[in-house]
Amino acid sequence: MADAHPVEPGLQHQFESMRQQEEASSLGMWIFLVTEILFFGGLFLAYTIYRWQNTRAFAHASQHMDVLLGTINTAVLICSSLTMAMAVHSAALGKRRLLILFLVATMILGGAFLGIKAVEYTDHIENHLFPGPGFRSPAAADAQGASLFFSLYFAMTGLHALHMIIGLGILTTLLVMAYRSRFSSAYWTPVEISGLYWHFVDIVWIFLFPLLYLIGRHLK
């Protein structure tokens, strides 16, 4: 029996056309991102409430954040969003070599972000700022409030880092597919929807950075 529709590269059997497949893929990713917004939104709400209840303790605790490293990481992620956008653009134009180049660049920047974050975590742990039995409250900070700050800090940035690691896994898969010439100007949907995920993770950090590193740190 003849196929119900012409065979197109990358078209899955359950879809009638590439356009339908692209729309379904995009819708699925946007629904997933909405659930992620609700998830991180709950964490941001918890942070806001606890900060309002422990204003001075959070301000004193945030003084132990390395603003320079946080700023560098912010710049790194902004650059990674640019390279990811260029990867999507290259895929849409069917430029395989540029796609591979920008995917590798995005992965390098993502790895650099995680490396810098690991340096920060190491410094916090060495200074006994990791919540738990060995936690030492920063000078002038209320112990319970400071512990809450660092608990939220490690939870929020840790989950963000986990999303970054997952993103690097996705980019690795795309890189292998690009190397095997699986994408073309007619089929590049996986690159596009992966770009949406990567940009979302970057945007989450744009909110985390001022909340954890900047707001209220100079409060007396």
C-alpha positions as YAML, in Angstrom:
chain: A
units: angstrom
residues:
- id: 1
  name: MET
  ca: [0.00, 0.00, 0.00]
- id: 2
  name: ALA
  ca: [1.33, 3.45, -0.91]
- id: 3
  name: ASP
  ca: [2.11, 5.94, 1.82]
- id: 4
  name: ALA
  ca: [-0.64, 8.42, 2.64]
- id: 5
  name: HIS
  ca: [1.79, 11.29, 2.25]
- id: 6
  name: PRO
  ca: [5.13, 11.84, 0.53]
- id: 7
  name: VAL
  ca: [8.15, 10.69, 2.48]
- id: 8
  name: GLU
  ca: [10.10, 13.65, 3.84]
- id: 9
  name: PRO
  ca: [13.44, 13.53, 5.68]
- id: 10
  name: GLY
  ca: [12.85, 13.43, 9.43]
- id: 11
  name: LEU
  ca: [9.06, 13.01, 9.18]
- id: 12
  name: GLN
  ca: [7.74, 10.56, 11.76]
- id: 13
  name: HIS
  ca: [4.99, 8.14, 10.75]
- id: 14
  name: GLN
  ca: [2.38, 9.58, 13.14]
- id: 15
  name: PHE
  ca: [2.42, 13.00, 11.43]
- id: 16
  name: GLU
  ca: [0.93, 13.97, 8.11]
- id: 17
  name: SER
  ca: [3.42, 16.72, 7.29]
- id: 18
  name: MET
  ca: [6.59, 18.36, 8.51]
- id: 19
  name: ARG
  ca: [4.61, 21.44, 9.52]
- id: 20
  name: GLN
  ca: [2.32, 19.37, 11.73]
- id: 21
  name: GLN
  ca: [5.33, 17.65, 13.29]
- id: 22
  name: GLU
  ca: [7.07, 20.98, 13.97]
- id: 23
  name: GLU
  ca: [3.95, 22.46, 15.56]
- id: 24
  name: ALA
  ca: [3.45, 19.40, 17.78]
- id: 25
  name: SER
  ca: [7.10, 19.45, 18.86]
- id: 26
  name: SER
  ca: [7.02, 23.16, 19.64]
- id: 27
  name: LEU
  ca: [3.75, 22.82, 21.57]
- id: 28
  name: GLY
  ca: [5.18, 19.94, 23.60]
- id: 29
  name: MET
  ca: [8.28, 21.94, 24.51]
- id: 30
  name: TRP
  ca: [6.27, 25.03, 25.48]
- id: 31
  name: ILE
  ca: [4.01, 22.91, 27.72]
- id: 32
  name: PHE
  ca: [7.11, 21.45, 29.35]
- id: 33
  name: LEU
  ca: [8.58, 24.93, 29.87]
- id: 34
  name: VAL
  ca: [5.33, 26.09, 31.50]
- id: 35
  name: THR
  ca: [5.67, 23.28, 34.06]
- id: 36
  name: GLU
  ca: [9.29, 24.37, 34.63]
- id: 37
  name: ILE
  ca: [8.14, 27.96, 35.17]
- id: 38
  name: LEU
  ca: [5.68, 26.76, 37.81]
- id: 39
  name: PHE
  ca: [8.43, 24.68, 39.44]
- id: 40
  name: PHE
  ca: [10.99, 27.48, 39.63]
- id: 41
  name: GLY
  ca: [8.21, 29.96, 40.41]
- id: 42
  name: GLY
  ca: [7.48, 28.07, 43.62]
- id: 43
  name: LEU
  ca: [11.13, 28.32, 44.62]
- id: 44
  name: PHE
  ca: [11.22, 32.04, 43.85]
- id: 45
  name: LEU
  ca: [8.07, 32.54, 45.92]
- id: 46
  name: ALA
  ca: [9.57, 30.64, 48.86]
- id: 47
  name: TYR
  ca: [12.73, 32.72, 48.59]
- id: 48
  name: THR
  ca: [10.74, 35.97, 48.50]
- id: 49
  name: ILE
  ca: [8.71, 35.04, 51.60]
- id: 50
  name: TYR
  ca: [11.71, 33.92, 53.63]
- id: 51
  name: ARG
  ca: [13.73, 36.95, 52.59]
- id: 52
  name: TRP
  ca: [10.91, 39.24, 53.72]
- id: 53
  name: GLN
  ca: [10.85, 37.43, 57.08]
- id: 54
  name: ASN
  ca: [14.66, 37.45, 57.46]
- id: 55
  name: THR
  ca: [15.71, 40.62, 55.66]
- id: 56
  name: ARG
  ca: [18.88, 41.40, 57.58]
- id: 57
  name: ALA
  ca: [20.05, 37.80, 57.87]
- id: 58
  name: PHE
  ca: [19.66, 37.32, 54.09]
- id: 59
  name: ALA
  ca: [21.46, 40.62, 53.43]
- id: 60
  name: HIS
  ca: [24.43, 39.65, 55.61]
- id: 61
  name: ALA
  ca: [24.56, 36.13, 54.18]
- id: 62
  name: SER
  ca: [24.48, 37.41, 50.59]
- id: 63
  name: GLN
  ca: [27.67, 39.37, 51.31]
- id: 64
  name: HIS
  ca: [29.48, 36.04, 51.10]
- id: 65
  name: MET
  ca: [28.45, 35.63, 47.46]
- id: 66
  name: ASP
  ca: [31.27, 36.25, 44.97]
- id: 67
  name: VAL
  ca: [29.72, 38.96, 42.77]
- id: 68
  name: LEU
  ca: [32.62, 38.86, 40.32]
- id: 69
  name: LEU
  ca: [32.23, 35.14, 39.62]
- id: 70
  name: GLY
  ca: [28.45, 35.56, 39.46]
- id: 71
  name: THR
  ca: [28.83, 38.38, 36.94]
- id: 72
  name: ILE
  ca: [31.26, 36.35, 34.84]
- id: 73
  name: ASN
  ca: [28.84, 33.42, 34.85]
- id: 74
  name: THR
  ca: [26.01, 35.72, 33.79]
- id: 75
  name: ALA
  ca: [28.09, 36.96, 30.84]
- id: 76
  name: VAL
  ca: [29.01, 33.37, 29.97]
- id: 77
  name: LEU
  ca: [25.37, 32.30, 29.84]
- id: 78
  name: ILE
  ca: [24.35, 35.33, 27.78]
- id: 79
  name: CYS
  ca: [27.07, 34.43, 25.28]
- id: 80
  name: SER
  ca: [25.87, 30.81, 25.28]
- id: 81
  name: SER
  ca: [22.36, 32.00, 24.39]
- id: 82
  name: LEU
  ca: [23.86, 33.86, 21.44]
- id: 83
  name: THR
  ca: [25.79, 30.83, 20.21]
- id: 84
  name: MET
  ca: [22.71, 28.64, 20.66]
- id: 85
  name: ALA
  ca: [20.63, 31.10, 18.64]
- id: 86
  name: MET
  ca: [23.31, 31.00, 15.93]
- id: 87
  name: ALA
  ca: [23.21, 27.20, 16.00]
- id: 88
  name: VAL
  ca: [19.45, 27.26, 15.41]
- id: 89
  name: HIS
  ca: [19.92, 29.79, 12.59]
- id: 90
  name: SER
  ca: [22.66, 27.68, 10.99]
- id: 91
  name: ALA
  ca: [20.47, 24.56, 11.20]
- id: 92
  name: ALA
  ca: [17.60, 26.41, 9.52]
- id: 93
  name: LEU
  ca: [19.92, 27.36, 6.66]
- id: 94
  name: GLY
  ca: [21.26, 23.83, 6.37]
- id: 95
  name: LYS
  ca: [24.83, 24.92, 7.22]
- id: 96
  name: ARG
  ca: [26.15, 21.77, 8.90]
- id: 97
  name: ARG
  ca: [29.66, 22.99, 9.74]
- id: 98
  name: LEU
  ca: [28.43, 26.20, 11.33]
- id: 99
  name: LEU
  ca: [25.82, 24.24, 13.27]
- id: 100
  name: ILE
  ca: [28.50, 21.96, 14.68]
- id: 101
  name: LEU
  ca: [30.75, 24.94, 15.46]
- id: 102
  name: PHE
  ca: [28.05, 26.83, 17.38]
- id: 103
  name: LEU
  ca: [26.89, 23.71, 19.23]
- id: 104
  name: VAL
  ca: [30.47, 23.09, 20.41]
- id: 105
  name: ALA
  ca: [30.82, 26.75, 21.41]
- id: 106
  name: THR
  ca: [27.59, 26.56, 23.41]
- id: 107
  name: MET
  ca: [28.77, 23.40, 25.16]
- id: 108
  name: ILE
  ca: [32.12, 24.99, 26.03]
- id: 109
  name: LEU
  ca: [30.36, 28.01, 27.53]
- id: 110
  name: GLY
  ca: [27.96, 25.77, 29.43]
- id: 111
  name: GLY
  ca: [30.87, 23.75, 30.78]
- id: 112
  name: ALA
  ca: [32.65, 26.97, 31.79]
- id: 113
  name: PHE
  ca: [29.56, 28.06, 33.73]
- id: 114
  name: LEU
  ca: [29.45, 24.77, 35.65]
- id: 115
  name: GLY
  ca: [33.19, 24.95, 36.32]
- id: 116
  name: ILE
  ca: [32.90, 28.44, 37.82]
- id: 117
  name: LYS
  ca: [29.90, 27.31, 39.86]
- id: 118
  name: ALA
  ca: [31.94, 24.37, 41.17]
- id: 119
  name: VAL
  ca: [34.62, 26.83, 42.32]
- id: 120
  name: GLU
  ca: [31.99, 28.83, 44.19]
- id: 121
  name: TYR
  ca: [30.52, 25.70, 45.81]
- id: 122
  name: THR
  ca: [33.97, 24.57, 46.91]
- id: 123
  name: ASP
  ca: [34.65, 27.94, 48.52]
- id: 124
  name: HIS
  ca: [31.31, 27.90, 50.37]
- id: 125
  name: ILE
  ca: [31.86, 24.38, 51.65]
- id: 126
  name: GLU
  ca: [35.41, 25.14, 52.79]
- id: 127
  name: ASN
  ca: [34.07, 28.14, 54.70]
- id: 128
  name: HIS
  ca: [31.39, 25.97, 56.37]
- id: 129
  name: LEU
  ca: [28.52, 27.73, 54.61]
- id: 130
  name: PHE
  ca: [26.84, 24.52, 53.49]
- id: 131
  name: PRO
  ca: [23.64, 23.98, 55.53]
- id: 132
  name: GLY
  ca: [23.95, 21.14, 57.99]
- id: 133
  name: PRO
  ca: [25.71, 20.16, 61.23]
- id: 134
  name: GLY
  ca: [28.93, 21.92, 60.21]
- id: 135
  name: PHE
  ca: [27.26, 25.18, 59.15]
- id: 136
  name: ARG
  ca: [28.77, 28.34, 60.62]
- id: 137
  name: SER
  ca: [26.69, 31.48, 60.50]
- id: 138
  name: PRO
  ca: [28.45, 34.48, 58.90]
- id: 139
  name: ALA
  ca: [29.41, 37.27, 61.28]
- id: 140
  name: ALA
  ca: [26.53, 39.60, 62.20]
- id: 141
  name: ALA
  ca: [24.00, 37.25, 60.61]
- id: 142
  name: ASP
  ca: [21.20, 35.46, 62.42]
- id: 143
  name: ALA
  ca: [22.11, 31.75, 62.32]
- id: 144
  name: GLN
  ca: [18.66, 30.48, 61.37]
- id: 145
  name: GLY
  ca: [18.12, 33.15, 58.73]
- id: 146
  name: ALA
  ca: [21.58, 32.62, 57.25]
- id: 147
  name: SER
  ca: [21.00, 28.88, 57.13]
- id: 148
  name: LEU
  ca: [17.73, 29.49, 55.29]
- id: 149
  name: PHE
  ca: [19.53, 31.70, 52.76]
- id: 150
  name: PHE
  ca: [22.20, 29.14, 52.00]
- id: 151
  name: SER
  ca: [19.66, 26.31, 51.92]
- id: 152
  name: LEU
  ca: [17.70, 28.17, 49.24]
- id: 153
  name: TYR
  ca: [20.92, 29.19, 47.49]
- id: 154
  name: PHE
  ca: [22.16, 25.62, 47.13]
- id: 155
  name: ALA
  ca: [18.70, 24.30, 46.24]
- id: 156
  name: MET
  ca: [18.00, 26.90, 43.54]
- id: 157
  name: THR
  ca: [21.46, 27.06, 42.00]
- id: 158
  name: GLY
  ca: [21.86, 23.29, 42.32]
- id: 159
  name: LEU
  ca: [18.63, 22.64, 40.41]
- id: 160
  name: HIS
  ca: [19.69, 25.20, 37.83]
- id: 161
  name: ALA
  ca: [23.05, 23.45, 37.46]
- id: 162
  name: LEU
  ca: [21.21, 20.12, 37.03]
- id: 163
  name: HIS
  ca: [19.22, 21.66, 34.19]
- id: 164
  name: MET
  ca: [22.48, 22.87, 32.68]
- id: 165
  name: ILE
  ca: [23.92, 19.34, 32.82]
- id: 166
  name: ILE
  ca: [20.78, 17.97, 31.15]
- id: 167
  name: GLY
  ca: [21.10, 20.71, 28.52]
- id: 168
  name: LEU
  ca: [24.70, 19.68, 27.82]
- id: 169
  name: GLY
  ca: [23.48, 16.11, 27.35]
- id: 170
  name: ILE
  ca: [20.89, 17.32, 24.85]
- id: 171
  name: LEU
  ca: [23.50, 19.37, 22.99]
- id: 172
  name: THR
  ca: [25.80, 16.34, 22.84]
- id: 173
  name: THR
  ca: [23.00, 14.36, 21.18]
- id: 174
  name: LEU
  ca: [22.41, 17.20, 18.70]
- id: 175
  name: LEU
  ca: [26.12, 17.35, 17.96]
- id: 176
  name: VAL
  ca: [26.24, 13.64, 17.12]
- id: 177
  name: MET
  ca: [23.15, 14.00, 14.93]
- id: 178
  name: ALA
  ca: [24.63, 17.03, 13.17]
- id: 179
  name: TYR
  ca: [27.90, 15.17, 12.59]
- id: 180
  name: ARG
  ca: [25.89, 12.36, 10.97]
- id: 181
  name: SER
  ca: [24.10, 14.92, 8.75]
- id: 182
  name: ARG
  ca: [20.70, 14.27, 10.30]
- id: 183
  name: PHE
  ca: [19.63, 17.91, 9.94]
- id: 184
  name: SER
  ca: [18.95, 20.02, 6.88]
- id: 185
  name: SER
  ca: [17.07, 23.17, 5.92]
- id: 186
  name: ALA
  ca: [14.00, 20.92, 5.63]
- id: 187
  name: TYR
  ca: [14.39, 19.30, 9.06]
- id: 188
  name: TRP
  ca: [15.93, 21.05, 12.06]
- id: 189
  name: THR
  ca: [13.12, 20.98, 14.64]
- id: 190
  name: PRO
  ca: [15.17, 19.20, 17.37]
- id: 191
  name: VAL
  ca: [17.71, 22.02, 17.27]
- id: 192
  name: GLU
  ca: [15.00, 24.66, 17.53]
- id: 193
  name: ILE
  ca: [13.15, 23.14, 20.49]
- id: 194
  name: SER
  ca: [16.45, 22.39, 22.27]
- id: 195
  name: GLY
  ca: [17.29, 26.06, 21.82]
- id: 196
  name: LEU
  ca: [14.09, 26.98, 23.64]
- id: 197
  name: TYR
  ca: [15.14, 24.81, 26.58]
- id: 198
  name: TRP
  ca: [18.62, 26.32, 26.68]
- id: 199
  name: HIS
  ca: [17.29, 29.89, 26.58]
- id: 200
  name: PHE
  ca: [14.87, 29.09, 29.40]
- id: 201
  name: VAL
  ca: [17.68, 27.81, 31.62]
- id: 202
  name: ASP
  ca: [19.66, 30.97, 30.86]
- id: 203
  name: ILE
  ca: [16.69, 33.18, 31.75]
- id: 204
  name: VAL
  ca: [16.29, 31.40, 35.10]
- id: 205
  name: TRP
  ca: [19.86, 32.38, 35.95]
- id: 206
  name: ILE
  ca: [19.14, 36.01, 34.98]
- id: 207
  name: PHE
  ca: [16.63, 36.02, 37.84]
- id: 208
  name: LEU
  ca: [18.78, 34.00, 40.25]
- id: 209
  name: PHE
  ca: [21.80, 36.28, 39.93]
- id: 210
  name: PRO
  ca: [20.29, 39.52, 41.30]
- id: 211
  name: LEU
  ca: [18.19, 37.72, 43.93]
- id: 212
  name: LEU
  ca: [21.11, 35.80, 45.41]
- id: 213
  name: TYR
  ca: [24.06, 38.07, 44.69]
- id: 214
  name: LEU
  ca: [22.89, 41.67, 44.55]
- id: 215
  name: ILE
  ca: [19.61, 42.59, 46.24]
- id: 216
  name: GLY
  ca: [19.98, 43.92, 49.77]
- id: 217
  name: ARG
  ca: [23.62, 42.90, 50.25]
- id: 218
  name: HIS
  ca: [24.57, 46.39, 51.45]
- id: 219
  name: LEU
  ca: [21.79, 46.62, 54.01]
- id: 220
  name: LYS
  ca: [23.15, 47.76, 57.39]
...
